[in-house]
Amino acid sequence: MLHKYIFQKRAYLQLRDICDYLDRKFGVRTTNDFLSEVEHSIDVLMKFPLSGHPELISKRQGYRSKIVGKRNKMYYYLRGNTLVIAAFVDMRMSPERIRKIVTNR
């Protein structure tokens, strides 16, 4: 069981952008539903951090992912007893573009 979680700055900004888009296109209810799903996913990962799908994005970080919403993945890794939320990415992107977004390269 993990003690805390943090958002990397880019993950926070990506989450904010997704929420802005959902709010404009679909309304507050859809945005709140999405945020509830993100919160639920984080709660599950805090208890079962290895339950996310392993991702072969970077050899250096042990990235894992969890699907949130209909089209987004939340990428994360573990740093000691901390869950680090690294990125939110639209799953319809190419794998190479996803890798660049998640690893920030």
Rosetta constraint file for C-alpha pairs under 8 A:
AtomPair CA 1 CA 46 HARMONIC 5.97 0.50
AtomPair CA 1 CA 47 HARMONIC 4.87 0.50
AtomPair CA 1 CA 48 HARMONIC 6.68 0.50
AtomPair CA 1 CA 49 HARMONIC 7.37 0.50
AtomPair CA 1 CA 81 HARMONIC 7.69 0.50
AtomPair CA 2 CA 46 HARMONIC 5.22 0.50
AtomPair CA 2 CA 47 HARMONIC 6.63 0.50
AtomPair CA 2 CA 49 HARMONIC 7.51 0.50
AtomPair CA 2 CA 81 HARMONIC 4.84 0.50
AtomPair CA 2 CA 82 HARMONIC 5.92 0.50
AtomPair CA 2 CA 83 HARMONIC 6.98 0.50
AtomPair CA 3 CA 46 HARMONIC 7.53 0.50
AtomPair CA 3 CA 81 HARMONIC 5.62 0.50
AtomPair CA 3 CA 82 HARMONIC 6.15 0.50
AtomPair CA 4 CA 46 HARMONIC 7.57 0.50
AtomPair CA 4 CA 81 HARMONIC 6.97 0.50
AtomPair CA 4 CA 82 HARMONIC 5.13 0.50
AtomPair CA 4 CA 83 HARMONIC 6.41 0.50
AtomPair CA 5 CA 46 HARMONIC 7.76 0.50
AtomPair CA 5 CA 82 HARMONIC 5.28 0.50
AtomPair CA 5 CA 83 HARMONIC 4.45 0.50
AtomPair CA 5 CA 84 HARMONIC 5.79 0.50
AtomPair CA 5 CA 85 HARMONIC 7.35 0.50
AtomPair CA 6 CA 82 HARMONIC 7.28 0.50
AtomPair CA 6 CA 83 HARMONIC 6.37 0.50
AtomPair CA 6 CA 84 HARMONIC 5.11 0.50
AtomPair CA 6 CA 85 HARMONIC 6.11 0.50
AtomPair CA 7 CA 11 HARMONIC 5.94 0.50
AtomPair CA 7 CA 12 HARMONIC 5.89 0.50
AtomPair CA 7 CA 84 HARMONIC 5.93 0.50
AtomPair CA 7 CA 85 HARMONIC 4.70 0.50
AtomPair CA 7 CA 86 HARMONIC 6.51 0.50
AtomPair CA 8 CA 12 HARMONIC 6.38 0.50
AtomPair CA 8 CA 84 HARMONIC 6.92 0.50
AtomPair CA 8 CA 85 HARMONIC 6.05 0.50
AtomPair CA 8 CA 86 HARMONIC 5.44 0.50
AtomPair CA 8 CA 87 HARMONIC 7.51 0.50
AtomPair CA 9 CA 13 HARMONIC 6.27 0.50
AtomPair CA 10 CA 14 HARMONIC 6.01 0.50
AtomPair CA 10 CA 86 HARMONIC 7.24 0.50
AtomPair CA 10 CA 87 HARMONIC 6.47 0.50
AtomPair CA 11 CA 15 HARMONIC 6.05 0.50
AtomPair CA 11 CA 85 HARMONIC 6.46 0.50
AtomPair CA 11 CA 86 HARMONIC 5.39 0.50
AtomPair CA 11 CA 87 HARMONIC 4.14 0.50
AtomPair CA 11 CA 88 HARMONIC 5.83 0.50
AtomPair CA 12 CA 16 HARMONIC 6.18 0.50
AtomPair CA 12 CA 87 HARMONIC 7.79 0.50
AtomPair CA 13 CA 17 HARMONIC 6.16 0.50
AtomPair CA 14 CA 18 HARMONIC 6.19 0.50
AtomPair CA 14 CA 87 HARMONIC 6.95 0.50
AtomPair CA 14 CA 88 HARMONIC 5.90 0.50
AtomPair CA 14 CA 89 HARMONIC 7.83 0.50
AtomPair CA 15 CA 19 HARMONIC 6.21 0.50
AtomPair CA 15 CA 88 HARMONIC 6.36 0.50
AtomPair CA 16 CA 20 HARMONIC 6.12 0.50
AtomPair CA 17 CA 21 HARMONIC 6.18 0.50
AtomPair CA 18 CA 22 HARMONIC 6.14 0.50
AtomPair CA 19 CA 23 HARMONIC 5.96 0.50
AtomPair CA 19 CA 31 HARMONIC 5.63 0.50
AtomPair CA 19 CA 34 HARMONIC 7.89 0.50
AtomPair CA 19 CA 35 HARMONIC 7.93 0.50
AtomPair CA 20 CA 24 HARMONIC 6.19 0.50
AtomPair CA 21 CA 25 HARMONIC 6.06 0.50
AtomPair CA 22 CA 26 HARMONIC 5.36 0.50
AtomPair CA 22 CA 27 HARMONIC 6.40 0.50
AtomPair CA 22 CA 28 HARMONIC 7.70 0.50
AtomPair CA 22 CA 30 HARMONIC 6.54 0.50
AtomPair CA 22 CA 31 HARMONIC 5.48 0.50
AtomPair CA 23 CA 27 HARMONIC 4.31 0.50
AtomPair CA 23 CA 28 HARMONIC 5.25 0.50
AtomPair CA 23 CA 30 HARMONIC 7.10 0.50
AtomPair CA 23 CA 31 HARMONIC 5.62 0.50
AtomPair CA 26 CA 30 HARMONIC 6.07 0.50
AtomPair CA 26 CA 31 HARMONIC 7.70 0.50
AtomPair CA 27 CA 31 HARMONIC 6.56 0.50
AtomPair CA 28 CA 32 HARMONIC 6.07 0.50
AtomPair CA 29 CA 33 HARMONIC 6.12 0.50
AtomPair CA 30 CA 34 HARMONIC 6.19 0.50
AtomPair CA 31 CA 35 HARMONIC 6.25 0.50
AtomPair CA 32 CA 36 HARMONIC 6.06 0.50
AtomPair CA 33 CA 37 HARMONIC 6.28 0.50
AtomPair CA 34 CA 38 HARMONIC 6.33 0.50
AtomPair CA 34 CA 68 HARMONIC 7.32 0.50
AtomPair CA 34 CA 69 HARMONIC 5.84 0.50
AtomPair CA 35 CA 39 HARMONIC 6.17 0.50
AtomPair CA 36 CA 40 HARMONIC 6.06 0.50
AtomPair CA 37 CA 41 HARMONIC 6.08 0.50
AtomPair CA 37 CA 68 HARMONIC 6.22 0.50
AtomPair CA 37 CA 69 HARMONIC 6.91 0.50
AtomPair CA 38 CA 42 HARMONIC 6.25 0.50
AtomPair CA 38 CA 68 HARMONIC 6.06 0.50
AtomPair CA 39 CA 43 HARMONIC 6.21 0.50
AtomPair CA 40 CA 44 HARMONIC 6.27 0.50
AtomPair CA 41 CA 45 HARMONIC 6.14 0.50
AtomPair CA 41 CA 66 HARMONIC 7.36 0.50
AtomPair CA 41 CA 68 HARMONIC 7.43 0.50
AtomPair CA 42 CA 46 HARMONIC 6.05 0.50
AtomPair CA 43 CA 47 HARMONIC 6.70 0.50
AtomPair CA 44 CA 48 HARMONIC 5.90 0.50
AtomPair CA 44 CA 49 HARMONIC 7.53 0.50
AtomPair CA 45 CA 49 HARMONIC 4.35 0.50
AtomPair CA 45 CA 50 HARMONIC 7.29 0.50
AtomPair CA 45 CA 51 HARMONIC 6.74 0.50
AtomPair CA 45 CA 52 HARMONIC 7.45 0.50
AtomPair CA 45 CA 83 HARMONIC 7.88 0.50
AtomPair CA 46 CA 83 HARMONIC 7.13 0.50
AtomPair CA 49 CA 78 HARMONIC 7.81 0.50
AtomPair CA 49 CA 83 HARMONIC 7.64 0.50
AtomPair CA 50 CA 64 HARMONIC 7.85 0.50
AtomPair CA 52 CA 64 HARMONIC 5.44 0.50
AtomPair CA 52 CA 65 HARMONIC 5.12 0.50
AtomPair CA 52 CA 66 HARMONIC 5.21 0.50
AtomPair CA 53 CA 64 HARMONIC 5.16 0.50
AtomPair CA 53 CA 65 HARMONIC 5.12 0.50
AtomPair CA 53 CA 66 HARMONIC 6.45 0.50
AtomPair CA 54 CA 62 HARMONIC 7.47 0.50
AtomPair CA 54 CA 63 HARMONIC 6.24 0.50
AtomPair CA 54 CA 64 HARMONIC 4.32 0.50
AtomPair CA 54 CA 65 HARMONIC 6.56 0.50
AtomPair CA 55 CA 62 HARMONIC 7.49 0.50
AtomPair CA 55 CA 63 HARMONIC 5.41 0.50
AtomPair CA 55 CA 64 HARMONIC 5.10 0.50
AtomPair CA 55 CA 65 HARMONIC 6.73 0.50
AtomPair CA 56 CA 63 HARMONIC 7.20 0.50
AtomPair CA 57 CA 63 HARMONIC 6.86 0.50
AtomPair CA 57 CA 99 HARMONIC 5.61 0.50
AtomPair CA 57 CA 102 HARMONIC 7.93 0.50
AtomPair CA 57 CA 103 HARMONIC 7.60 0.50
AtomPair CA 58 CA 62 HARMONIC 7.17 0.50
AtomPair CA 58 CA 63 HARMONIC 7.18 0.50
AtomPair CA 58 CA 99 HARMONIC 7.94 0.50
AtomPair CA 58 CA 103 HARMONIC 7.26 0.50
AtomPair CA 61 CA 77 HARMONIC 6.84 0.50
AtomPair CA 62 CA 77 HARMONIC 5.72 0.50
AtomPair CA 62 CA 78 HARMONIC 7.34 0.50
AtomPair CA 63 CA 75 HARMONIC 6.53 0.50
AtomPair CA 63 CA 76 HARMONIC 5.59 0.50
AtomPair CA 63 CA 77 HARMONIC 4.80 0.50
AtomPair CA 64 CA 75 HARMONIC 5.74 0.50
AtomPair CA 64 CA 76 HARMONIC 5.46 0.50
AtomPair CA 64 CA 77 HARMONIC 6.04 0.50
AtomPair CA 65 CA 73 HARMONIC 6.19 0.50
AtomPair CA 65 CA 74 HARMONIC 5.43 0.50
AtomPair CA 65 CA 75 HARMONIC 4.39 0.50
AtomPair CA 65 CA 76 HARMONIC 6.08 0.50
AtomPair CA 66 CA 73 HARMONIC 5.55 0.50
AtomPair CA 66 CA 74 HARMONIC 5.29 0.50
AtomPair CA 66 CA 75 HARMONIC 6.69 0.50
AtomPair CA 67 CA 71 HARMONIC 7.67 0.50
AtomPair CA 67 CA 72 HARMONIC 5.91 0.50
AtomPair CA 67 CA 73 HARMONIC 4.36 0.50
AtomPair CA 67 CA 74 HARMONIC 6.19 0.50
AtomPair CA 68 CA 72 HARMONIC 5.43 0.50
AtomPair CA 68 CA 73 HARMONIC 5.61 0.50
AtomPair CA 68 CA 74 HARMONIC 6.55 0.50
AtomPair CA 69 CA 73 HARMONIC 7.96 0.50
AtomPair CA 71 CA 90 HARMONIC 5.55 0.50
AtomPair CA 71 CA 91 HARMONIC 5.55 0.50
AtomPair CA 71 CA 92 HARMONIC 7.14 0.50
AtomPair CA 72 CA 88 HARMONIC 6.45 0.50
AtomPair CA 72 CA 89 HARMONIC 5.40 0.50
AtomPair CA 72 CA 90 HARMONIC 4.52 0.50
AtomPair CA 72 CA 91 HARMONIC 5.48 0.50
AtomPair CA 73 CA 88 HARMONIC 5.60 0.50
AtomPair CA 73 CA 89 HARMONIC 5.35 0.50
AtomPair CA 73 CA 90 HARMONIC 6.49 0.50
AtomPair CA 73 CA 91 HARMONIC 6.35 0.50
AtomPair CA 74 CA 85 HARMONIC 7.20 0.50
AtomPair CA 74 CA 86 HARMONIC 7.58 0.50
AtomPair CA 74 CA 87 HARMONIC 5.84 0.50
AtomPair CA 74 CA 88 HARMONIC 4.59 0.50
AtomPair CA 74 CA 89 HARMONIC 6.65 0.50
AtomPair CA 75 CA 85 HARMONIC 6.17 0.50
AtomPair CA 75 CA 86 HARMONIC 5.45 0.50
AtomPair CA 75 CA 87 HARMONIC 5.13 0.50
AtomPair CA 75 CA 88 HARMONIC 6.24 0.50
AtomPair CA 75 CA 89 HARMONIC 7.82 0.50
AtomPair CA 75 CA 102 HARMONIC 7.24 0.50
AtomPair CA 76 CA 83 HARMONIC 6.92 0.50
AtomPair CA 76 CA 84 HARMONIC 5.43 0.50
AtomPair CA 76 CA 85 HARMONIC 4.42 0.50
AtomPair CA 76 CA 86 HARMONIC 4.98 0.50
AtomPair CA 76 CA 87 HARMONIC 7.02 0.50
AtomPair CA 77 CA 83 HARMONIC 6.19 0.50
AtomPair CA 77 CA 84 HARMONIC 5.39 0.50
AtomPair CA 77 CA 85 HARMONIC 6.83 0.50
AtomPair CA 77 CA 86 HARMONIC 7.20 0.50
AtomPair CA 78 CA 82 HARMONIC 5.82 0.50
AtomPair CA 78 CA 83 HARMONIC 4.91 0.50
AtomPair CA 78 CA 84 HARMONIC 5.91 0.50
AtomPair CA 79 CA 83 HARMONIC 6.47 0.50
AtomPair CA 79 CA 84 HARMONIC 6.85 0.50
AtomPair CA 86 CA 102 HARMONIC 6.59 0.50
AtomPair CA 87 CA 101 HARMONIC 7.56 0.50
AtomPair CA 87 CA 102 HARMONIC 5.62 0.50
AtomPair CA 89 CA 93 HARMONIC 7.97 0.50
AtomPair CA 89 CA 98 HARMONIC 6.78 0.50
AtomPair CA 89 CA 101 HARMONIC 7.71 0.50
AtomPair CA 89 CA 102 HARMONIC 7.84 0.50
AtomPair CA 93 CA 97 HARMONIC 6.40 0.50
AtomPair CA 93 CA 98 HARMONIC 6.35 0.50
AtomPair CA 94 CA 98 HARMONIC 6.28 0.50
AtomPair CA 95 CA 99 HARMONIC 6.15 0.50
AtomPair CA 96 CA 100 HARMONIC 6.36 0.50
AtomPair CA 97 CA 101 HARMONIC 6.23 0.50
AtomPair CA 98 CA 102 HARMONIC 6.07 0.50
AtomPair CA 99 CA 103 HARMONIC 5.94 0.50
AtomPair CA 99 CA 104 HARMONIC 7.95 0.50
AtomPair CA 99 CA 105 HARMONIC 7.99 0.50
AtomPair CA 100 CA 104 HARMONIC 5.40 0.50
AtomPair CA 100 CA 105 HARMONIC 4.88 0.50
AtomPair CA 101 CA 105 HARMONIC 6.88 0.50
